[in-house]
C-alpha cells in the first residue's frame, strides 16, 4: 500500500497507508468520523521520508 504524508488540515503531518485505488483521483476525501478533509497531490509530486518509509505528500485543499 502506498504511504501518504498529509500536509495541513486535520491530518497535518500524519502518515497513512492507503489502498492504491484511493489515490487514482486528483483528490483524496476523508468524510469522518474523526476528521473531515480534502487533500490533493503536490505539483510536482513530492516524496518525504517517514519512519515508515517514503511517503507521497498530499496537501490540504482549501
C-alpha atoms as one frame of an Amber mdcrd trajectory, in Angstrom:
protein
   0.000   0.000   0.000   1.270   3.490  -0.785   2.131   5.820   2.074   0.667
   9.331   2.116   2.040  12.251   4.132  -0.685  14.813   4.932   0.340  18.460
   4.864  -2.097  20.857   6.556  -5.667  20.358   7.645  -6.973  17.978  10.291
  -4.429  15.243   9.463  -1.364  17.512   9.341   1.906  15.534   9.349   0.188
  12.166   9.695   1.355   9.275   7.530  -1.237   6.782   6.336  -1.223   3.513
   4.379  -3.898   3.840   1.727  -5.129   1.417  -0.916  -3.752   2.397  -4.339
  -7.283   2.812  -5.748  -7.910   5.686  -3.286  -5.077   7.600  -4.980  -6.434
   7.193  -8.505  -8.274  10.542  -8.499  -6.913  14.089  -8.200  -8.268  14.490
  -4.661  -8.332  12.407  -1.521 -11.513  12.894   0.503 -11.982  11.937   4.138
 -15.556  12.106   5.398 -15.049  11.216   9.053 -15.958  10.119  11.595 -12.829
  11.601  13.245 -11.837  14.098  10.536 -13.245  15.797   7.507 -10.824  16.884
   4.831  -9.924  17.088   1.164  -6.314  16.688   0.047  -4.637  16.936  -3.361
  -1.261  15.868  -4.750   1.529  18.395  -4.854   2.570  19.565  -8.312   5.213
  18.427  -8.949   4.818  15.272  -6.887   6.915  15.326  -3.705   8.053  12.445
  -1.550   9.295  12.721   2.045  10.992  10.214   4.303   8.910   8.975   7.193
   9.605   6.440   9.918   7.528   4.002   7.847   9.298   4.655   4.528   8.927
   7.105   1.612   5.543   8.858   1.615   3.947  10.961  -1.121   2.928  14.441
   0.030  -0.747  15.415  -0.279  -1.722  18.993   0.663  -4.998  20.109   2.209
  -7.270  21.706  -0.394  -8.849  24.896   0.933
